[in-house]
């Protein structure tokens, strides 16, 4: 009886431990996937705190500020508004880029992109749609000396269907900083692969550019095996 009782007690404790681990895993999954705010109001006071971290002459500092804003505020709107604010202060010629796409049933429903030299650039993320399966939002700044690109990729289902982001940039551009949730693969095309287990992903990259604004980057994503080109070399809304 003593042996049976001891085994029973051990079994109970093991069950409690396993239950605690599973509960924690579910909580982490919910906290990292369920609280991304795609279209929130942006606090100007909070935005200015990140603006102080960025630099109009440093791509890496700007990339780090955008990354921190996204991670702390859980919203792609903060990097978007950060770049909009910075656009006014960056010296010389520059371009603003923006993209926003909504998917349903793993297929592209609608979206918009822009490559603009307007001051300040007029660009807003696409409105949400009922039954969205994924949405992808991004923004960035390109100058003759540096470029920063931020993209958030979110899947609303149980598993992540946004498999990969591909970025085509001029050969002269040099990657100075990468932050994100995927595995970066370099080659003729810069690729970032994402896990099927994580539904909220992001990428932020800083480049040293070649002094020219004539060749903007191209951005593609792979969703459920299909490739979509999101950013091209002309402006559209």
C-alpha positions in Angstrom: 0.0 0.0 0.0 2.8 2.4 0.8 4.4 1.7 -2.6 1.1 2.3 -4.4 0.5 5.5 -2.4 4.0 6.8 -3.2 3.5 6.1 -6.9 0.1 7.8 -6.8 1.6 10.9 -5.2 4.4 11.0 -7.7 1.9 10.7 -10.5 -0.2 13.5 -9.2 2.8 15.8 -9.0 3.9 14.9 -12.5 0.4 15.6 -13.8 0.4 19.0 -12.1 3.8 19.8 -13.6 2.7 18.8 -17.1 -0.5 20.8 -16.7 1.4 23.9 -15.6 3.8 23.6 -18.6 0.9 23.3 -21.0 -1.0 26.2 -19.5 2.1 28.3 -19.7 2.6 27.4 -23.4 -1.0 28.3 -24.2 -0.6 31.6 -22.4 2.6 32.4 -24.2 1.0 31.5 -27.6 -2.0 33.7 -26.9 0.1 36.6 -25.6 2.4 36.6 -28.6 -0.3 36.0 -31.2 -3.5 37.5 -30.1 -2.8 41.1 -29.0 -1.3 42.6 -32.2 -3.3 45.8 -32.9 -3.3 46.4 -36.6 -5.2 49.7 -36.7 -4.9 51.5 -33.3 -4.7 55.1 -32.4 -1.1 56.2 -32.0 -0.1 58.3 -28.9 1.9 61.2 -30.2 3.7 61.5 -26.8 4.7 57.9 -26.9 5.7 58.2 -30.6 8.1 61.1 -29.8 9.9 58.8 -27.3 10.9 56.5 -30.2 11.6 59.5 -32.4 14.3 60.5 -30.0 15.9 57.0 -30.3 16.0 57.3 -34.1 18.5 59.3 -36.2 18.0 61.1 -39.5 21.5 60.2 -40.4 21.7 56.6 -39.2 19.8 53.7 -40.7 20.7 51.3 -37.9 19.5 53.6 -35.1 16.3 54.2 -37.0 15.7 50.5 -37.5 16.3 49.8 -33.8 13.8 52.5 -32.9 11.2 51.1 -35.2 11.7 47.6 -33.9 11.4 48.7 -30.3 8.3 50.7 -31.1 6.6 47.7 -32.7 7.6 45.2 -29.9 6.6 47.5 -27.1 3.4 48.9 -28.6 2.4 45.7 -30.4 1.3 47.7 -33.5 2.8 48.3 -37.0 1.2 51.7 -36.9 4.0 53.0 -34.6 6.8 52.2 -37.1 4.6 53.7 -39.9 4.1 57.0 -37.9 7.7 57.0 -36.8 8.9 57.0 -40.4 6.3 59.7 -41.3 7.7 61.9 -38.5 11.3 61.2 -39.5 10.6 61.9 -43.2 10.4 65.6 -42.4 13.8 65.7 -40.7 15.9 63.4 -43.0 18.2 65.8 -45.0 18.4 65.7 -48.8 16.5 63.5 -51.2 14.5 60.6 -49.8 11.6 58.3 -50.6 8.9 56.9 -48.3 7.6 53.4 -48.9 4.4 51.9 -47.6 2.5 48.6 -48.1 -0.6 47.0 -46.7 -2.4 43.8 -47.8 -5.3 41.8 -46.5 -5.8 38.1 -47.2 -8.9 35.8 -46.8 -8.7 32.0 -47.0 -5.0 32.3 -47.7 -5.6 34.4 -50.9 -4.9 38.1 -51.5 -8.2 40.1 -51.2 -7.0 43.7 -51.5 -4.2 46.0 -50.6 -2.1 49.0 -51.5 1.5 50.2 -51.8 3.3 53.5 -52.4 6.7 54.8 -53.2 6.5 58.5 -52.7 8.7 61.6 -52.2 5.8 63.7 -50.9 6.2 65.6 -47.6 4.6 64.3 -45.5 3.7 61.1 -47.4 0.0 60.3 -47.5 -0.3 56.6 -46.8 -2.6 54.6 -44.5 -2.8 50.9 -43.8 -5.7 49.0 -45.5 -8.9 48.6 -43.5 -9.5 45.1 -42.0 -11.9 42.7 -43.6 -14.3 40.2 -42.1 -12.8 36.8 -42.0 -9.2 37.9 -42.6 -6.7 35.0 -42.7 -3.6 37.1 -42.9 -2.5 40.8 -43.2 0.8 42.3 -44.0 1.8 45.9 -43.3 5.0 47.7 -43.8 6.8 51.1 -44.2 10.2 52.5 -44.7 12.5 55.3 -45.8 15.2 55.3 -48.5 17.9 57.9 -48.6 21.1 58.1 -50.7 23.1 56.8 -47.7 20.8 54.4 -45.9 17.5 52.6 -46.1 15.2 51.1 -43.4 12.3 48.7 -44.2 9.9 47.3 -41.6 7.2 44.7 -42.4 4.8 43.0 -40.0 3.2 39.7 -41.1 0.3 38.4 -39.1 -1.8 35.2 -39.4 -5.2 35.1 -37.7 -5.6 31.3 -37.9 -4.3 28.5 -35.7 -1.1 27.9 -37.8 1.1 30.5 -39.6 0.6 30.4 -43.3 3.0 33.3 -44.1 6.0 31.2 -45.0 8.6 33.6 -46.3 9.4 37.2 -47.2 11.7 37.9 -50.1 13.5 41.2 -50.6 15.2 42.2 -53.8 17.5 45.2 -53.4 20.3 46.7 -55.6 23.5 44.8 -55.5 25.3 47.8 -54.0 23.2 47.9 -50.9 24.9 46.4 -47.8 22.8 44.9 -45.0 23.8 46.7 -41.8 21.1 45.5 -39.3 18.5 42.8 -39.1 15.8 42.3 -36.5 12.9 40.0 -36.7 11.3 36.7 -35.9 12.4 34.7 -38.9 15.6 33.1 -40.1 17.4 35.3 -42.6 18.9 33.6 -45.7 21.2 35.7 -47.9 21.9 35.2 -51.5 20.9 36.8 -54.8 17.5 37.4 -53.1 17.4 38.1 -49.3 14.9 35.7 -47.8 13.4 35.4 -44.3 11.7 32.2 -43.4 9.1 32.0 -40.7 8.0 29.2 -38.4 4.5 27.7 -38.9 4.1 27.8 -35.1 4.3 31.6 -34.7 1.5 33.7 -36.1 2.8 37.2 -35.4 6.1 37.9 -37.3 8.0 41.0 -38.2 11.1 42.0 -40.1 13.2 45.2 -39.9 16.3 45.8 -42.0 18.8 48.6 -42.3 21.0 49.0 -45.4 23.9 51.1 -46.4 22.8 52.3 -49.9 24.7 53.3 -53.0 23.8 57.0 -53.2 21.0 56.5 -55.7 17.2 56.4 -55.4 16.6 55.1 -58.9 16.2 51.4 -57.9 13.7 50.9 -55.0 13.5 47.4 -53.5 10.9 44.8 -54.4 9.1 42.8 -51.7 7.4 39.4 -52.1 5.8 37.1 -49.7 4.9 33.4 -49.8 1.5 32.6 -48.3 0.4 29.0 -48.2 2.7 28.1 -51.1 1.8 31.1 -53.4 4.0 34.0 -54.1 2.7 37.6 -54.1 4.7 40.7 -55.1 3.8 43.5 -52.7 6.2 46.3 -53.5 7.2 47.2 -57.1 9.1 50.1 -58.7 6.2 52.4 -59.2 3.7 54.2 -57.0 0.1 53.0 -56.5 -2.7 53.4 -54.0 
